[in-house]
Amino acid sequence: MNLIGNWRIRKSAVDAETVYISEKYGVRSLHIGSDTVQSAMRIAKPNDLELSYTRSMMGFLLFNDHPQSVLVLGVGGGSVAKFVYHRMPWTVIRAVELRERVLTVARRYFHVPENDARFEVIVGDGAEYVMRDDTRADLMLIDGYDAESHVAALSNLKFYCDCCAHLRPGGMVAINLWGGDREFYDTLKRIEEAFPAGVGCLPAEKPGNVIVFAFRDHPGSVAWETLERNAAALMPVYDLEFGKFVTALRKLNRHDDARLYLR
């Protein structure tokens, strides 16, 4: 069996919680208890976003391009947290990861930075952390999947209500969901109930993942012209396909030729 440091390349068949990594064609991937890729990093570009769903999560910038405080729930290999840290120097990022061994692997093999004045990773329960009196954020980025499915503690109505209650005015969340999950529509309904001000869906370029944007305050209808202008400004800054994000927003949301209507 090949090893990288003390971490197995292949998972043990007897341990559903095994954290292991693999490498292929210059891409290092993180797996937790299954062959499913939880996170991926191109070794030559460790701070870029390799997976399409992580790039799509950055679609929040079309609606809020300057969040000051960011809370990341579910670190995994740290792709999203690293991207925000390196590309948005005005932000303060706090991330919560349930498994200490995942954080150990992320720091050793996926270039997740050590804690500093702008960046802190806490080992703990994300649902419990959101309920803390001192938790406040302009943006929450939520990726709560384990080896099998969406983590129940990060997909129930109370959790989403807690997220909404702890956003600052104008705040929003971006939630990664798997469209093929049998609980997808029930989860989406819970998000809509917790965020009556507005919810929108962005399917990732690679079919399967759907990023749900939920807003603390009503964003109203958004003109396509505004979104396209925002995309044009963002693309050269972040090297991401914001123009495609705008096009994809037409697929799962109510709209007409002039505007996107966030339900």
C-alpha positions as a printed NumPy array, in Angstrom:
array([[  0.   ,   0.   ,   0.   ],
       [  1.392,   3.419,  -0.936],
       [  1.723,   6.043,   1.766],
       [  2.025,   9.811,   1.848],
       [  3.532,  10.585,   5.23 ],
       [  1.503,   8.415,   7.615],
       [ -1.734,   8.624,   5.611],
       [ -3.064,   5.807,   3.47 ],
       [ -3.65 ,   6.253,  -0.222],
       [ -6.326,   3.534,  -0.173],
       [ -8.984,   3.45 ,   2.506],
       [ -9.348,   0.563,   4.882],
       [-12.433,  -1.492,   4.083],
       [-13.191,  -1.86 ,   7.774],
       [-13.22 ,   1.83 ,   8.676],
       [-15.932,   4.038,   7.195],
       [-14.297,   7.088,   8.8  ],
       [-10.843,   6.577,   7.281],
       [ -9.355,   9.816,   5.988],
       [ -7.129,   9.171,   2.987],
       [ -5.711,  10.918,  -0.033],
       [ -5.017,  10.002,  -3.629],
       [ -3.115,  11.634,  -6.486],
       [ -3.722,  11.447, -10.225],
       [ -2.626,  13.685, -13.098],
       [ -1.244,  16.309, -10.746],
       [ -4.408,  16.551,  -8.637],
       [ -4.452,  15.524,  -4.98 ],
       [ -7.846,  14.452,  -3.621],
       [ -9.235,  13.975,  -0.133],
       [-11.549,  11.053,   0.657],
       [-13.422,  10.335,   3.884],
       [-14.686,   6.792,   4.293],
       [-15.404,   6.206,   0.597],
       [-14.005,   6.732,  -2.895],
       [-16.02 ,   9.943,  -3.238],
       [-13.794,  12.992,  -3.722],
       [-14.499,  15.366,  -0.852],
       [-11.94 ,  17.946,  -1.902],
       [ -9.281,  18.304,  -4.598],
       [ -6.205,  20.441,  -5.139],
       [ -4.057,  20.852,  -8.241],
       [ -0.598,  20.505,  -6.75 ],
       [  0.918,  23.157,  -9.038],
       [ -1.837,  25.641,  -8.088],
       [ -2.736,  24.849,  -4.468],
       [ -4.831,  27.953,  -3.863],
       [ -7.055,  27.632,  -6.94 ],
       [-10.439,  25.912,  -7.001],
       [-10.18 ,  22.589,  -8.81 ],
       [-13.745,  21.244,  -8.464],
       [-16.622,  22.905, -10.296],
       [-18.888,  23.008,  -7.245],
       [-16.298,  24.933,  -5.219],
       [-16.01 ,  27.459,  -8.039],
       [-19.794,  27.743,  -8.165],
       [-19.898,  28.478,  -4.445],
       [-18.015,  31.681,  -5.287],
       [-21.121,  32.767,  -7.195],
       [-22.1  ,  34.611,  -4.03 ],
       [-19.815,  37.39 ,  -5.29 ],
       [-22.408,  38.242,  -7.935],
       [-24.657,  39.414,  -5.089],
       [-22.172,  40.464,  -2.401],
       [-18.669,  41.227,  -3.619],
       [-17.16 ,  42.476,  -0.357],
       [-18.095,  40.386,   2.712],
       [-16.031,  41.316,   5.741],
       [-16.584,  38.252,   7.932],
       [-16.87 ,  34.718,   6.559],
       [-17.852,  31.553,   8.411],
       [-16.984,  28.24 ,   6.715],
       [-18.756,  25.126,   8.004],
       [-17.086,  21.923,   6.809],
       [-13.428,  22.507,   5.935],
       [-12.485,  19.214,   4.24 ],
       [ -9.381,  19.893,   2.176],
       [ -9.874,  23.606,   2.675],
       [-10.303,  24.648,  -0.965],
       [-13.004,  27.257,  -0.353],
       [-11.448,  28.633,   2.835],
       [ -8.026,  28.951,   1.156],
       [ -9.46 ,  30.697,  -1.873],
       [-11.246,  33.312,   0.233],
       [ -8.157,  33.776,   2.404],
       [ -5.784,  34.346,  -0.506],
       [ -8.083,  36.191,  -2.919],
       [-10.067,  38.392,  -0.514],
       [ -7.51 ,  39.982,   1.821],
       [-10.111,  42.218,   3.497],
       [-11.963,  39.229,   4.969],
       [-11.73 ,  37.605,   8.375],
       [-12.396,  33.864,   8.058],
       [-13.458,  31.462,  10.768],
       [-13.856,  27.823,   9.791],
       [-15.285,  24.899,  11.751],
       [-14.296,  21.29 ,  11.05 ],
       [-15.788,  18.378,  12.975],
       [-12.897,  15.923,  12.574],
       [ -9.489,  16.839,  13.92 ],
       [ -7.803,  14.254,  11.678],
       [ -9.324,  15.917,   8.613],
       [ -7.79 ,  19.228,   9.655],
       [ -4.435,  17.507,  10.231],
       [ -4.48 ,  16.116,   6.683],
       [ -5.71 ,  19.421,   5.242],
       [ -2.845,  21.339,   6.804],
       [ -0.195,  18.741,   5.978],
       [ -1.174,  17.943,   2.395],
       [ -3.6  ,  20.624,   1.161],
       [ -1.811,  23.847,   2.207],
       [ -4.484,  25.015,   4.657],
       [ -2.762,  27.866,   6.518],
       [ -2.121,  28.008,  10.224],
       [ -4.286,  30.297,  12.32 ],
       [ -3.457,  33.991,  12.202],
       [ -5.185,  37.348,  12.648],
       [ -7.449,  36.749,   9.618],
       [ -7.858,  32.995,   9.611],
       [ -8.886,  30.516,  12.289],
       [ -9.968,  26.892,  12.095],
       [-11.871,  25.491,  15.052],
       [-12.354,  21.767,  15.592],
       [-15.948,  21.348,  16.663],
       [-19.59 ,  20.928,  15.722],
       [-20.661,  23.486,  13.129],
       [-24.334,  23.391,  14.129],
       [-23.418,  24.133,  17.732],
       [-21.01 ,  26.862,  16.709],
       [-23.662,  28.711,  14.718],
       [-25.869,  28.924,  17.829],
       [-23.223,  30.75 ,  19.883],
       [-24.214,  34.233,  21.   ],
       [-21.032,  35.725,  19.555],
       [-21.396,  34.134,  16.098],
       [-22.016,  36.77 ,  13.453],
       [-21.047,  36.707,   9.777],
       [-21.669,  38.506,   6.513],
       [-21.305,  35.223,   4.64 ],
       [-21.591,  31.548,   5.554],
       [-20.203,  28.844,   3.264],
       [-21.656,  25.44 ,   4.125],
       [-20.462,  22.102,   2.756],
       [-21.791,  19.415,   5.057],
       [-21.397,  16.065,   3.319],
       [-19.831,  12.956,   4.794],
       [-19.023,   9.676,   3.042],
       [-22.674,   8.832,   2.406],
       [-24.955,  11.859,   2.486],
       [-25.663,  15.342,   3.747],
       [-24.91 ,  15.61 ,   7.472],
       [-28.251,  15.758,   9.304],
       [-27.038,  18.331,  11.829],
       [-26.233,  20.74 ,   8.964],
       [-29.425,  20.21 ,   6.979],
       [-32.357,  20.501,   9.389],
       [-34.723,  23.444,   9.716],
       [-33.402,  24.594,  13.085],
       [-29.86 ,  24.764,  11.76 ],
       [-30.885,  26.883,   8.786],
       [-32.951,  29.158,  11.039],
       [-29.919,  29.57 ,  13.309],
       [-27.806,  30.496,  10.278],
       [-30.278,  33.162,   9.22 ],
       [-30.501,  34.567,  12.762],
       [-26.707,  34.928,  13.028],
       [-26.118,  36.691,   9.728],
       [-25.363,  40.381,   9.762],
       [-27.71 ,  42.736,   7.861],
       [-27.385,  42.037,   4.136],
       [-25.78 ,  38.668,   4.851],
       [-26.19 ,  35.473,   2.876],
       [-25.24 ,  31.798,   2.868],
       [-23.996,  29.535,   0.093],
       [-24.838,  25.871,   0.654],
       [-23.534,  22.949,  -1.367],
       [-26.226,  20.339,  -2.083],
       [-26.138,  17.194,  -4.192],
       [-28.978,  17.235,  -6.721],
       [-29.176,  13.436,  -6.769],
       [-29.713,  13.211,  -3.013],
       [-33.187,  11.834,  -2.301],
       [-33.47 ,  14.521,   0.395],
       [-32.601,  17.341,  -2.008],
       [-36.067,  18.863,  -2.415],
       [-36.928,  18.448,   1.266],
       [-33.667,  20.175,   2.184],
       [-34.359,  22.975,  -0.282],
       [-37.821,  23.477,   1.234],
       [-36.283,  23.768,   4.688],
       [-33.854,  26.418,   3.422],
       [-36.724,  28.349,   1.821],
       [-38.679,  28.199,   5.079],
       [-35.717,  29.432,   7.107],
       [-34.884,  32.217,   4.607],
       [-38.21 ,  33.723,   3.518],
       [-36.408,  36.816,   2.192],
       [-35.068,  34.942,  -0.817],
       [-33.376,  31.772,  -2.088],
       [-31.738,  31.007,  -5.432],
       [-30.142,  27.895,  -6.959],
       [-27.001,  27.69 ,  -9.077],
       [-26.294,  24.293, -10.698],
       [-22.571,  23.619, -10.943],
       [-21.033,  23.176, -14.39 ],
       [-20.385,  19.499, -13.704],
       [-23.89 ,  18.016, -13.28 ],
       [-24.842,  16.979,  -9.79 ],
       [-24.013,  19.716,  -7.33 ],
       [-26.398,  22.607,  -6.783],
       [-25.315,  25.659,  -4.805],
       [-28.141,  27.303,  -2.893],
       [-27.843,  31.01 ,  -2.074],
       [-30.072,  32.173,   0.787],
       [-30.476,  35.778,   1.865],
       [-31.126,  37.298,   5.287],
       [-32.791,  40.355,   3.733],
       [-34.9  ,  40.466,   0.611],
       [-32.629,  41.034,  -2.39 ],
       [-35.62 ,  41.73 ,  -4.641],
       [-35.549,  40.994,  -8.314],
       [-32.119,  41.331,  -9.879],
       [-31.678,  42.588, -13.418],
       [-29.744,  40.296, -15.732],
       [-27.923,  43.391, -16.928],
       [-26.667,  43.976, -13.378],
       [-25.57 ,  40.362, -12.95 ],
       [-23.787,  40.357, -16.304],
       [-22.008,  43.597, -15.422],
       [-20.958,  42.131, -12.068],
       [-19.722,  38.964, -13.791],
       [-17.614,  40.953, -16.248],
       [-15.97 ,  42.831, -13.378],
       [-15.338,  39.709, -11.291],
       [-13.926,  37.371, -13.948],
       [-10.497,  39.031, -14.387],
       [-10.1  ,  39.409, -10.621],
       [-10.825,  35.814,  -9.616],
       [-10.239,  33.831, -12.85 ],
       [-13.616,  32.118, -12.447],
       [-16.442,  31.577, -14.941],
       [-18.92 ,  34.12 , -13.559],
       [-20.508,  34.6  , -16.979],
       [-21.458,  30.909, -16.985],
       [-22.798,  31.262, -13.448],
       [-25.177,  33.98 , -14.634],
       [-26.364,  31.769, -17.491],
       [-26.833,  28.803, -15.137],
       [-28.991,  30.882, -12.781],
       [-31.656,  30.825, -15.487],
       [-32.061,  27.043, -15.168],
       [-33.561,  26.571, -11.7  ],
       [-34.962,  29.985, -10.766],
       [-37.975,  32.026, -11.713],
       [-37.032,  34.708, -14.207],
       [-38.044,  36.595, -17.3  ],
       [-35.971,  38.195, -20.04 ],
       [-35.126,  41.171, -17.844],
       [-34.793,  39.861, -14.301],
       [-33.984,  37.019, -11.929],
       [-36.63 ,  36.582,  -9.219],
       [-35.306,  35.075,  -5.997],
       [-38.146,  33.245,  -4.289]])
